[in-house]
């Protein structure tokens, strides 16, 4: 079953054991169901033996529910949470290299100021901009940077956490808590 562009956007947070091969097993579950992963970010959590995978996919509820249940059954997966109905924060980091001649730098600096981004490197002909925010902010910035000439770009992918007191965390005992503090 293939997800279409009209499917709901799901941000899934997955706590997994921090060891080799886990990423491949998790990604293969989505691939086997015909889902394209729009964004994937993986990093160590507050507990060094546990990593958090943030996966963004589009698809229908029923099929994604099955994928989540299969994820839960993987031996290296500790806990899975879909943020579809959960208030949460999402951030993406982008490094964007653009043409930046002397005649265009002041305009570039104004755009960076408006978007609260930073120029983190500059040469005689280029600048590298560091931008963080939700996907909409990064996409809007990219549209404004297009006339300068985007030479290169690297994005981290979405990372997300539930708002407020809801937590999804591992404890040193190896148990997972998915509750409210």
Secondary structure, DSSP 8 states (H G I E B T S, - for coil): ----TTSEEEEEEEEEESSTTHHHHHHHHHHHTT--EEEEEEEE-SSTTEEEEEEEEEE-HHHHHHHHHHHHHSTTEEEEEE-TTS-EEEEEEEEEEEE--TTTHHHHHHHHHHTT-EEEEE-SSEEEEEEEE-HHHHHHHHHHHGGG-EEEEEE---EEEESTTEEEEE-TTS-EEEEE-
